Structures are given as C-alpha cells and as structure tokens.
Amino acid sequence: VALMRMSRAITQIDGVFEAAMMMGTPANIEIMTDAGLLDDVGRTATGGDLVIGIRAADKISANAALDAASTQLEKPHIAKRGDKGWRPKTLRTATKLAPNSNLALISVAGDFAVSEARKAIRRGLNVMIFSDNVSLSDEVELKREAKELDRLIMGPDCGTAIINGVPLAFANVVPRGSIGIVGASGTGMQEVASLIGQYGGGISHAVGVGGRDLRTEVGGISTLMAIDALDSDPNTDKIVVISKPPSSVVGSKVLQRIGRSSKTCVICFVGGGKSAMPVNATQVFTLKDTARTVMDVSDGDAEPVLPTGVYNGGKLIKGLFSGGTLCAEAQVLLQQAKLAVYSNIPVANSLSRVEGGKGHVLLDLGDDQYTKGKPHPMIDPSVRNELMLSALKDRSLGAILLDVVIGFGAHRDPAGFLVD
C-alpha cells in the first residue's frame, strides 16, 4: 500500500504519464509490462527486486520522477503514535516480542500472503488477511489447515473487522454492545455496524471472512467458525450474517448452523432470493433493514422511489462504487424500481456486463479486475477518476451514483477529493 501511494505521488509530476513501484513478482511484471512501464531489462526482475517503472514525456520528466521515487524510498513517512514504535521485520520476531498475541493481520502482496498466513496459524495465531489477489485454491487449502489447527482465517481480501472493540483495517469506531456480526462483506459490515450505533446499539465483534468464503469450493469454513465463536461468546446476544448470495449448498449449511443457536439472528444475503429461515432467524434484503431488524426499530421509511426524470427519456444511471456490497445493494434498490441493471458483480436478476453498451450499469471498482497493481479505491479515490470524468461527459446518463466510505486505512478525505 505504501508503494502504491508513492507511485501515485510520482504521477503528479509534470510530464509523467504513469508510474509504478512494485516487487518483481511474475504477476507484477506482467501488470507493468501491460501498462507499458518496462523495457527488456525491467522484465528480468525477480521476486526479491523492487522495480520502478516510469512512462514520461521526456528524459527530464523521467529523471525527476526517479529522483522523487528515490527520495521517498530513502525517507519513508512513518506516522508517530507517541511511542518509539514497534516494528519487527518478521513474524517470528513479532511473536517473540509479543508472545501473548493471538491474531496477525497480513497485508502484503497476494503472492506472499498465503505463506505468511500459514506461518501465523502454525504459530498459534488467528489471521486476518487484508491482501487480495490470492488464488481460490490457496484460500481453500489454507482454511482447511487452519480449521484443523482450530485457528480462524479472516479473508483473503478481508477489509474490515472489529475484535474486542478494536477496529481493524477499514473498520470504524462504533459503540461496544451485544450484537455480533459475521460478514463476507467489508463495506456491508461497516454500514450495518455504524447504523446499529446510530440506533443506540453496539457491537461485540464483527468478524470478516472474505468475499469468497461462502462459495461451494471454500464451504463457508470461516463463516461457520465465526458463528461458533459468537454463539459461545457470553457478551453476544444477537448474531447478524451479511453476505452477497452464497451457493445453495453453503447457504443451507449456514442456516442449519444458525438454527442450532440459542440466539436471535438476522440474515442478509444482499441480492439473494427468499430462503426458508430457522425459527430464530429473520431474513432481510438491505443493509438498513438489517440494522433496523436486529435493533427492533422502525423509522417509517417507505419503499425507495426514484425520480422518474432520472431514467425516463433515454437517460441512464451509472454507478461507480468502492464498496462491493454497496454496489450490490444499489442493484437491489434499482430492481425494486423495476429497472434492468448490469454489473460486473451481478446479483440475482441483474445481468453481467462490463464497460460499454446501453443500460443502467453499476460497477464495483474494488473488484480484483480493477485493483491489480493499483490501490483499492477506498485507499486512493483517484482510481475512479477516469471513469468519473467519462461518465460526466456522457450525455446519455441522467444520474451518477457514488459511495463515500470512511474508516481507518481509507483515504483521509474521500468526500473532499470527490468534490475537487
């Protein structure tokens, strides 16, 4: 993430078209080659090398960018926290210095995340894997080993968690309370946890599991372990499960496990259809309804109604989202308004579609296809600049939908950036 931010700073230099600073893994070499940032020498780099690729108008601009990169690398900015810092360079050193720790947060390039996570679980640690671009087969293998060791894997691509009141990654500060959340959706958990706080409730734990945990291949391993943990936690009275629609097999497993719980549960499979619920569970279909149901409150909101001028007369809607579940929920709301929707992460009744063509299109710009070699749009909102500018110029559009997500680890002022 630090290297990505440095790269973004370099691209602000006059005459610099594109820049990237990456470890020389095969995947990164491919990304930089496709971006036209490497010559033959650059393509000989290996995993232990740091590669700086610059595409500029002339040598003067390129050299200025190289000087800026060198300066940033020699003097990295480190946030001061009022102490002398605790910066072990390896997991082994960290566990020696803090032998009572029981959780590791992994945030390295996807090529290295699995090996670091495996070291952690074998040292008795639960693991939160912030890293994305980890293969599905690696995730399956890692979670099966972790289950045998009775260790919880949150992730890969787990952007949010709150453990014992401590917000991790993109999470927010919310009140402590008795509601536990299990989520295959980071922004979904952020939204629901914040709404619960606004309604006067609080969170015991919010356990992220990664967006693919409820696929058939993974089998919901982390979700089921998280439900077990919250079910046995005396400080948790109610359990919320948030996800995009799971596979039917895994969804059945989750509902069966919920049915064995003595606690009240709320299930939100955003974009999914109605399912038969156990007697202790209620199904809802939006994030707001999730918070209202678990808190047993009602603010009298009617069904969403869109202004007809937004989409009549040939006008279309374009959504550029940094939160995948917010994109999925928007699809649900537009469908309730009887609109046909296309998306790169289609929910039920939406159609799969990438850029181009007619129709209402909602895009999740945090999806892997947009973040390879780039920071997540919640970290760097400029990732969606080109798409935003293109949408503003598109006369066929009547509305542009955007989300602004705040939290630890996210951009300091995403709303201000958007206004600029």
PyMOL commands that set and color helices and strands:
alter all, ss='L'
color gray80, all
select helices_A, chain A and resi 2-10+26-34+42-44+59-74+91-97+110-122+136-148+186-198+221-231+248-259+287-295+308-311+324-336+368-371+381-393+414-419
alter helices_A, ss='H'
color red, helices_A
select strands_A, chain A and resi 16-23+50-56+103-106+126-129+153-154+160-163+166-169+176-183+203-208+238-243+264-269+281-284+316-321+341-343+351-352+360-364+397-402
alter strands_A, ss='S'
color yellow, strands_A
deselect
rebuild
show_as cartoon
